[in-house]
Amino acid sequence: MKTPALILSLFLLINLTVSCQSKNKETKTETNKETGKDKEVIVAEFGKILDSLKVKGSILIYDLNKKTYYSNDFAWGKEGHIPASTFKIPNSIIALETGVVKSDSTVFKWNGEKRWMKAWEQDLTLKQAFRVSCVPCYQEIARKVGVKRMKAYLKKLDYNTMVFDTLTIDNFWLEGKSRISQFQQIDFLKRLYLSELPISKRTESIMKDIMEVEKTNDYVLRGKTGLSNTNEIKNGWFVGYLENKNGVYFFATNIEPSKETNQDDFIAIRLNATKAALKNLQKR
């Protein structure tokens, strides 16, 4: 039979252990706050949005104020994909910084040849070329920048996952081994928004202007789409950020079609899925 003294000792020991564990847990939480590590929150509704549109993939959104990432699939968000026309963001920055393009009103002359899109079959300013995603215009930029300067500027911008040489200087973002993840896309966009890229204020201002997709009394949406086709598998991007009264939300949506996807709708789905996710997040 245990004596009262022994029972009291065991009671005190248990209380001391629980107290220490509780303090350690609080310390860990406080340490996480001090390090400012971004949180990751699964949002099942994002997956439902993609399911309703009959595509698969990931919507990744970062709330700057809350320092929190939201997604339906963080594993997908960390995988690398060909940047496709989202590369027109750093390509435009490099064009302006090197002087290859003088301003957003610099004109790219159409040579009269038939192009993949009717909207490309005309003279286009940089601003127009960006917004209609004119591939031949940006291939011209890449060739003029050249391999050496392109690599130097991408290193400077910490956009280091592109793979190219003299033979692929004008298509490495469309095919080949170049890859970028959704997390990397958002990191780059954050640095652009926060003026943390080593570029001039003039270039930064031009970029924010040409990236504008929509502007209302309630919000401003900036971004760039991208579309690639590797081994007959389409991969679609929409990256950018939304500013409204609640804060700034960076996004990178990456999707692929399923067997049920209406291929004619696939291009529009990137934008629609992202907007639906942003709207959903505002209700949280």
Solvent accessible surface area in square Angstrom, and as a share of the most:
residue,aa,sasa,rsa
1,M,241,1.08
2,K,113,0.48
3,T,77,0.45
4,P,111,0.70
5,A,70,0.54
6,L,87,0.43
7,I,94,0.48
8,L,104,0.52
9,S,63,0.40
10,L,74,0.37
11,F,123,0.51
12,L,104,0.52
13,L,107,0.53
14,I,110,0.56
15,N,68,0.35
16,L,110,0.55
17,T,63,0.37
18,V,87,0.50
19,S,47,0.31
20,C,63,0.38
21,Q,114,0.50
22,S,53,0.34
23,K,130,0.55
24,N,102,0.53
25,K,152,0.65
26,E,113,0.51
27,T,84,0.49
28,K,142,0.60
29,T,69,0.40
30,E,87,0.39
31,T,64,0.37
32,N,78,0.40
33,K,142,0.60
34,E,132,0.59
35,T,94,0.55
36,G,36,0.35
37,K,157,0.66
38,D,46,0.24
39,K,124,0.53
40,E,86,0.38
41,V,46,0.27
42,I,108,0.55
43,V,1,0.01
44,A,61,0.47
45,E,72,0.32
46,F,0,0.00
47,G,18,0.18
48,K,133,0.56
49,I,27,0.14
50,L,4,0.02
51,D,102,0.53
52,S,83,0.53
53,L,51,0.26
54,K,106,0.45
55,V,5,0.03
56,K,104,0.44
57,G,8,0.08
58,S,0,0.00
59,I,0,0.00
60,L,0,0.00
61,I,0,0.00
62,Y,5,0.02
63,D,8,0.04
64,L,35,0.18
65,N,101,0.52
66,K,124,0.53
67,K,104,0.44
68,T,3,0.02
69,Y,18,0.07
70,Y,17,0.06
71,S,0,0.00
72,N,35,0.18
73,D,47,0.24
74,F,22,0.09
75,A,72,0.56
76,W,40,0.14
77,G,0,0.00
78,K,114,0.48
79,E,87,0.39
80,G,37,0.36
81,H,23,0.10
82,I,10,0.05
83,P,0,0.00
84,A,0,0.00
85,S,10,0.07
86,T,1,0.01
87,F,0,0.00
88,K,1,0.00
89,I,3,0.02
90,P,1,0.01
91,N,0,0.00
92,S,0,0.00
93,I,0,0.00
94,I,0,0.00
95,A,0,0.00
96,L,11,0.06
97,E,47,0.21
98,T,29,0.17
99,G,27,0.26
100,V,34,0.20
101,V,3,0.02
102,K,145,0.61
103,S,25,0.16
104,D,35,0.18
105,S,72,0.47
106,T,39,0.22
107,V,73,0.42
108,F,13,0.05
109,K,149,0.63
110,W,84,0.30
111,N,104,0.53
112,G,50,0.48
113,E,112,0.50
114,K,184,0.78
115,R,43,0.16
116,W,189,0.66
117,M,73,0.32
118,K,167,0.71
119,A,34,0.26
120,W,12,0.04
121,E,25,0.11
122,Q,87,0.38
123,D,66,0.34
124,L,5,0.02
125,T,31,0.18
126,L,0,0.00
127,K,60,0.26
128,Q,90,0.40
129,A,0,0.00
130,F,3,0.01
131,R,117,0.43
132,V,46,0.27
133,S,21,0.13
134,C,0,0.00
135,V,27,0.16
136,P,33,0.21
137,C,3,0.02
138,Y,0,0.00
139,Q,39,0.17
140,E,52,0.23
141,I,1,0.00
142,A,0,0.00
143,R,129,0.47
144,K,115,0.49
145,V,5,0.03
146,G,21,0.20
147,V,34,0.19
148,K,174,0.74
149,R,98,0.36
150,M,0,0.00
151,K,99,0.42
152,A,59,0.46
153,Y,45,0.17
154,L,7,0.03
155,K,152,0.64
156,K,103,0.44
157,L,0,0.00
158,D,86,0.45
159,Y,8,0.03
160,N,89,0.46
161,T,54,0.31
162,M,20,0.09
163,V,82,0.47
164,F,15,0.06
165,D,70,0.36
166,T,106,0.62
167,L,156,0.78
168,T,49,0.29
169,I,17,0.08
170,D,31,0.16
171,N,36,0.18
172,F,3,0.01
173,W,1,0.00
174,L,45,0.23
175,E,103,0.46
176,G,48,0.47
177,K,159,0.68
178,S,0,0.00
179,R,91,0.33
180,I,5,0.02
181,S,8,0.05
182,Q,0,0.00
183,F,35,0.15
184,Q,82,0.36
185,Q,6,0.03
186,I,0,0.00
187,D,60,0.31
188,F,6,0.03
189,L,1,0.01
190,K,33,0.14
191,R,39,0.14
192,L,1,0.00
193,Y,52,0.20
194,L,74,0.37
195,S,48,0.31
196,E,106,0.47
197,L,11,0.05
198,P,61,0.39
199,I,26,0.13
200,S,51,0.33
201,K,141,0.60
202,R,128,0.47
203,T,2,0.01
204,E,17,0.08
205,S,70,0.45
206,I,22,0.11
207,M,0,0.00
208,K,42,0.18
209,D,54,0.28
210,I,1,0.00
211,M,1,0.00
212,E,48,0.22
213,V,64,0.37
214,E,50,0.22
215,K,138,0.59
216,T,67,0.39
217,N,160,0.82
218,D,110,0.57
219,Y,66,0.25
220,V,24,0.14
221,L,2,0.01
222,R,39,0.14
223,G,3,0.03
224,K,11,0.05
225,T,41,0.24
226,G,1,0.01
227,L,49,0.25
228,S,10,0.07
229,N,97,0.50
230,T,61,0.36
231,N,135,0.69
232,E,165,0.74
233,I,96,0.49
234,K,55,0.23
235,N,11,0.06
236,G,0,0.00
237,W,0,0.00
238,F,3,0.01
239,V,0,0.00
240,G,0,0.00
241,Y,1,0.00
242,L,14,0.07
243,E,45,0.20
244,N,35,0.18
245,K,192,0.81
246,N,78,0.40
247,G,14,0.13
248,V,16,0.09
249,Y,14,0.05
250,F,0,0.00
251,F,0,0.00
252,A,0,0.00
253,T,0,0.00
254,N,0,0.00
255,I,0,0.00
256,E,29,0.13
257,P,24,0.15
258,S,35,0.23
259,K,203,0.86
260,E,115,0.51
261,T,11,0.06
262,N,81,0.42
263,Q,86,0.38
264,D,129,0.67
265,D,68,0.35
266,F,0,0.00
267,I,92,0.47
268,A,53,0.41
269,I,9,0.05
270,R,13,0.05
271,L,50,0.25
272,N,75,0.39
273,A,0,0.00
274,T,0,0.00
275,K,70,0.30
276,A,39,0.30
277,A,0,0.00
278,L,8,0.04
279,K,132,0.56
280,N,36,0.19
281,L,12,0.06
282,Q,60,0.27
283,K,154,0.65
284,R,142,0.52
